[in-house]
Amino acid sequence: MNMVMWILAGGILGWLGYTALGANADRGLVVSIIIGMVGGFFGGDILAPMFGGAGANPGDFSPFALFIAAASAAGCLTISNLIHNRYGV
């Protein structure tokens, strides 16, 4: 269940970044959502346990892990936007 929430949070941040901030506007909405989803999954699955965000039971909801997933998605979107603006990739 947590994995779905991390991916959903990343997708929502990708959508918000595209519509509100115009991030990755040249690439399109779908690419922004996919980058956000990958960042959310990476943050929730890899980074949250490193920072102590994993719960006692793996299936339990962790608000801290959701926050780390959202922050990671925002970071991935920012980095991809900077790379695209700098190198045109």
Backbone bond lengths (Angstrom), bond angles and torsions (degrees), N, CA, C in turn:
res aa  C-N    CA-C-N  psi(-1)  N-CA   C-N-CA  omega(-1)  CA-C   N-CA-C  phi
1 M - - - 1.451 - - 1.525 111.30 -
2 N 1.344 115.76 -39.34 1.456 118.88 179.43 1.517 111.43 -61.77
3 M 1.328 116.25 -39.24 1.452 120.46 -178.00 1.530 111.14 -60.35
4 V 1.311 116.30 -40.42 1.462 120.76 178.65 1.527 110.19 -64.86
5 M 1.304 116.69 -39.83 1.469 120.41 -179.74 1.526 111.19 -68.08
6 W 1.341 117.40 -37.67 1.461 120.19 177.96 1.520 110.54 -64.62
7 I 1.330 116.28 -45.13 1.462 120.44 -179.64 1.520 110.29 -66.40
8 L 1.325 117.07 -40.37 1.462 120.92 178.44 1.529 111.26 -64.64
9 A 1.318 116.99 -42.59 1.473 120.10 178.13 1.521 110.93 -62.74
10 G 1.323 116.75 -41.63 1.456 120.14 177.55 1.520 112.37 -64.77
11 G 1.330 116.85 -40.61 1.461 120.82 177.88 1.523 112.11 -64.53
12 I 1.318 116.29 -39.88 1.473 120.01 178.15 1.526 110.23 -66.12
13 L 1.324 117.10 -41.19 1.466 119.23 177.77 1.523 111.43 -66.11
14 G 1.332 117.38 -35.72 1.457 120.39 175.58 1.518 111.54 -63.66
15 W 1.315 115.61 -41.70 1.469 120.30 178.33 1.529 110.60 -65.96
16 L 1.331 117.23 -44.97 1.460 120.67 178.75 1.521 112.15 -63.97
17 G 1.331 115.67 -40.10 1.452 119.06 178.52 1.519 111.80 -63.26
18 Y 1.314 116.42 -36.41 1.462 120.12 179.41 1.521 111.38 -72.81
19 T 1.335 117.37 -47.76 1.459 120.19 -173.97 1.524 112.77 -77.90
20 A 1.317 118.05 -45.26 1.462 120.38 -174.04 1.528 112.96 -85.14
21 L 1.324 116.44 -41.21 1.459 119.44 -173.92 1.525 113.38 -100.58
22 G 1.313 116.92 -16.01 1.457 120.33 -177.58 1.518 113.04 74.47
23 A 1.328 117.31 17.98 1.457 121.05 178.64 1.529 109.16 -69.04
24 N 1.314 116.62 137.32 1.466 123.41 -179.40 1.521 111.74 57.65
25 A 1.314 117.16 32.87 1.463 120.79 -177.42 1.522 111.86 -64.83
26 D 1.335 117.17 -31.29 1.456 119.84 179.44 1.523 112.23 -70.36
27 R 1.314 117.29 -29.38 1.464 121.23 -177.55 1.517 112.86 -83.86
28 G 1.306 117.87 -33.39 1.453 120.92 178.21 1.514 113.57 115.40
29 L 1.316 113.99 168.00 1.464 122.24 -176.45 1.520 112.15 -66.60
30 V 1.312 117.15 -43.48 1.471 120.61 -175.48 1.527 110.63 -63.38
31 V 1.314 117.42 -41.89 1.463 120.63 179.61 1.524 110.48 -64.83
32 S 1.319 117.58 -39.93 1.463 120.62 178.27 1.525 111.20 -63.79
33 I 1.318 116.72 -41.34 1.462 119.95 179.21 1.520 110.66 -66.57
34 I 1.326 117.62 -41.09 1.471 120.62 -179.90 1.528 110.78 -65.75
35 I 1.336 117.46 -42.45 1.468 120.02 177.48 1.524 110.26 -61.84
36 G 1.326 118.27 -41.24 1.458 121.36 177.18 1.514 112.62 -64.50
37 M 1.333 117.03 -39.47 1.462 120.82 179.36 1.530 111.16 -66.00
38 V 1.317 116.85 -42.75 1.465 120.32 178.52 1.529 110.17 -64.85
39 G 1.327 116.96 -42.35 1.457 120.35 177.66 1.520 112.78 -63.72
40 G 1.332 116.63 -39.34 1.461 120.15 177.81 1.518 112.23 -65.74
41 F 1.316 116.17 -42.07 1.468 119.66 178.27 1.523 110.99 -65.30
42 F 1.327 116.63 -44.11 1.463 120.83 178.50 1.525 111.26 -60.92
43 G 1.319 116.51 -44.39 1.459 120.01 -179.28 1.514 112.88 -66.32
44 G 1.325 116.64 -42.50 1.460 119.31 -178.50 1.514 113.68 -74.28
45 D 1.332 116.36 -35.30 1.465 119.78 -174.80 1.524 112.90 -90.34
46 I 1.310 118.37 -34.08 1.459 121.52 -175.41 1.530 112.27 -104.33
47 L 1.323 117.17 -51.03 1.461 120.20 -172.68 1.529 113.77 -78.46
48 A 1.326 117.78 -38.09 1.472 119.80 -176.52 1.530 112.52 -61.12
49 P 1.340 119.77 -44.16 1.475 117.49 176.29 1.529 113.13 -64.46
50 M 1.326 117.70 -28.98 1.468 120.14 178.11 1.524 111.63 -66.87
51 F 1.323 116.32 -33.88 1.463 121.37 -179.32 1.528 112.98 -94.57
52 G 1.311 117.84 7.85 1.457 121.74 177.77 1.510 113.69 83.29
53 G 1.317 118.18 23.83 1.457 121.96 -178.61 1.510 113.97 -88.41
54 A 1.310 118.72 -4.34 1.463 121.04 -179.45 1.524 109.22 -79.14
55 G 1.318 116.20 138.27 1.455 120.71 179.27 1.515 111.66 -78.67
56 A 1.320 116.28 176.46 1.451 120.52 178.80 1.524 110.70 -66.10
57 N 1.311 116.33 -41.42 1.460 121.44 174.97 1.520 108.30 -104.35
58 P 1.327 118.13 134.11 1.467 120.03 -176.52 1.527 113.94 -60.26
59 G 1.314 119.51 -26.13 1.458 121.61 -177.96 1.516 114.75 -87.08
60 D 1.330 117.98 -7.49 1.459 120.97 -178.31 1.526 111.28 -73.99
61 F 1.334 114.90 148.29 1.458 120.89 178.45 1.517 109.68 -73.54
62 S 1.321 116.52 136.26 1.456 121.93 178.43 1.520 109.03 -128.21
63 P 1.342 118.26 109.67 1.454 119.87 178.25 1.526 112.84 -63.02
64 F 1.317 116.93 -32.86 1.457 120.29 178.51 1.523 110.89 -65.39
65 A 1.328 117.42 -41.30 1.466 120.84 177.61 1.524 110.57 -64.78
66 L 1.321 117.37 -36.79 1.464 120.69 176.87 1.528 110.54 -65.96
67 F 1.310 117.52 -39.20 1.464 121.53 176.63 1.524 111.11 -64.21
68 I 1.330 116.97 -43.83 1.468 120.94 178.35 1.525 109.99 -63.54
69 A 1.329 117.59 -39.65 1.465 121.17 178.51 1.528 110.93 -63.61
70 A 1.322 117.04 -42.29 1.462 120.66 179.32 1.531 110.76 -67.31
71 A 1.317 117.07 -41.04 1.461 120.37 178.41 1.522 111.23 -65.18
72 S 1.315 116.70 -38.71 1.458 120.89 177.53 1.525 111.36 -66.43
73 A 1.323 117.01 -40.11 1.464 120.31 177.31 1.521 110.61 -63.44
74 A 1.328 116.96 -43.22 1.464 120.23 178.15 1.526 110.81 -63.71
75 G 1.318 116.81 -38.62 1.459 120.46 177.45 1.520 112.31 -65.39
76 C 1.319 117.01 -42.66 1.468 120.34 178.10 1.517 111.32 -64.07
77 L 1.315 117.09 -40.02 1.460 120.20 177.64 1.530 111.26 -65.07
78 T 1.314 117.11 -40.14 1.458 120.86 178.87 1.520 111.12 -65.88
79 I 1.319 116.54 -45.54 1.460 120.44 -179.78 1.525 110.97 -64.40
80 S 1.331 117.23 -42.33 1.468 118.75 179.50 1.523 111.38 -65.84
81 N 1.324 117.23 -35.23 1.462 120.52 177.27 1.529 110.64 -67.88
82 L 1.322 117.66 -40.96 1.460 120.78 178.11 1.528 111.42 -64.79
83 I 1.325 116.84 -41.76 1.465 120.63 178.63 1.526 110.28 -64.27
84 H 1.318 116.75 -41.63 1.450 120.16 -179.49 1.545 111.02 -66.57
85 N 1.310 116.55 -40.75 1.465 119.20 179.55 1.530 111.75 -69.24
86 R 1.316 116.72 -35.42 1.472 120.68 -176.57 1.526 112.17 -79.17
87 Y 1.345 117.09 -48.12 1.458 121.25 -171.11 1.518 113.93 -109.40
88 G 1.323 118.15 -11.45 1.448 121.21 179.86 1.513 113.80 74.01
89 V 1.315 116.93 18.83 1.466 121.54 -178.84 1.502 109.92 -90.03
